[in-house]
Amino acid sequence: MSAEPETAEELMRSRFEAFRRADAAWLLRTWHPSTRPTHLDLADNPRWRGLQIVDTVDGGPDDHAGVVEFRATYLEDGGGIGILHERSRFVREGGRWFYIDGDIDGDRGSEER
């Protein structure tokens, strides 16, 4: 990723694409140091298919925090479609947006798994 995302939603979209590419370096770089795992194993990363933004609260270029609710679809081992539904929290520090954490609704688990 060459340009820094200007909004929390842009960061969420870039993180989804990073999960699709299994780009652990970008994911860790955009994770806030207070909640960032020491490493990210994407060996069992599902085949992510699509992203739907459900809701955003703040998270604009002039905000210091924001929330992005999304649904991400992925292919399950048996050929079905799974859905990760998360309400993610973001913070902007030093002009950069960071992922903090999220509340999961559904059966996929958190991003750090």
matplotlib code that plots the C-alpha trace (Angstrom):
import matplotlib.pyplot as plt

x = [0.0, 1.6, -0.7, -1.9, -5.7, -7.4, -10.4, -11.2, -13.3, -10.4, -8.2, -10.8, -11.0, -7.1, -7.0, -9.6, -7.5, -4.4, -6.2, -7.1, -3.4, -2.2, -0.1, 0.7, 3.2, 0.5, -2.0, 0.5, 1.6, -2.0, -2.8, -2.5, 0.5, -1.8, -3.7, -1.4, -0.3, 3.4, 3.0, 0.2, -0.1, -2.2, -1.6, -5.3, -6.5, -9.8, -10.3, -11.9, -14.4, -16.2, -16.6, -19.8, -19.6, -22.7, -22.2, -19.6, -19.6, -17.1, -13.7, -13.3, -10.1, -10.6, -11.7, -9.6, -11.7, -14.2, -16.2, -16.7, -19.2, -18.7, -19.6, -16.9, -17.6, -15.3, -15.3, -15.7, -13.9, -17.1, -17.7, -20.3, -20.0, -19.2, -19.7, -17.6, -19.7, -17.6, -18.0, -14.4, -12.9, -10.2, -8.1, -6.1, -2.7, 0.1, -2.0, -2.4, -5.4, -5.0, -7.2, -7.9, -10.2, -13.7, -16.9, -17.6, -21.2, -21.1, -18.9, -15.6, -13.8, -11.5, -9.0, -6.1, -6.9]
y = [0.0, 3.3, 6.0, 6.1, 5.7, 9.0, 7.5, 4.6, 3.1, 3.3, 1.6, -1.2, -1.7, -1.8, -4.4, -6.5, -6.5, -7.3, -10.3, -11.4, -11.2, -12.6, -9.4, -9.8, -6.9, -4.4, -5.8, -5.6, -2.1, -0.9, -2.5, -0.2, -1.1, -1.5, -4.4, -5.7, -9.3, -10.1, -12.1, -12.9, -16.5, -16.4, -20.1, -20.9, -17.6, -18.3, -17.3, -13.9, -13.0, -9.7, -6.8, -4.9, -1.8, -1.8, 1.3, 3.9, 6.3, 9.1, 8.0, 10.9, 12.7, 15.2, 12.7, 11.0, 7.8, 5.9, 2.7, 0.6, -2.2, -4.6, -8.1, -10.0, -13.1, -16.1, -19.5, -22.4, -25.7, -27.5, -24.9, -22.8, -19.1, -17.9, -14.4, -12.5, -9.6, -7.2, -3.8, -2.5, 0.4, 2.6, 5.5, 8.1, 9.0, 11.0, 11.5, 7.7, 5.4, 2.2, -0.8, -1.2, -4.2, -5.3, -7.0, -10.2, -11.2, -14.7, -17.7, -16.6, -15.3, -12.2, -11.1, -12.2, -15.9]
z = [0.0, -1.1, 0.4, 3.9, 4.2, 5.0, 6.7, 9.0, 6.2, 3.7, 6.3, 6.7, 3.0, 2.8, 5.6, 3.8, 0.7, 2.8, 4.2, 0.7, -0.3, 3.0, 3.5, 7.2, 7.1, 6.2, 8.7, 11.5, 10.4, 10.6, 13.9, 16.9, 19.1, 22.2, 20.6, 17.9, 18.1, 18.0, 14.8, 12.4, 11.0, 7.9, 7.0, 7.6, 6.1, 4.2, 0.6, 1.2, -1.5, -0.8, 1.6, 2.4, 4.6, 6.8, 8.9, 9.8, 12.7, 12.5, 11.2, 8.7, 7.8, 10.7, 13.3, 16.0, 16.2, 14.2, 13.9, 10.7, 10.7, 7.9, 6.5, 4.7, 2.8, 2.4, 0.9, 3.4, 3.0, 1.9, -0.9, 1.0, 1.8, 5.3, 6.6, 9.1, 10.6, 12.7, 14.2, 14.2, 16.2, 14.8, 16.1, 14.4, 15.9, 14.3, 11.2, 10.7, 11.2, 13.2, 13.8, 17.5, 17.8, 16.9, 18.1, 16.2, 15.3, 13.9, 13.9, 12.3, 15.3, 15.5, 12.9, 15.0, 14.7]

ax = plt.figure().add_subplot(projection="3d")
ax.plot(x, y, z, "-o")
ax.set_aspect("equal")
plt.show()
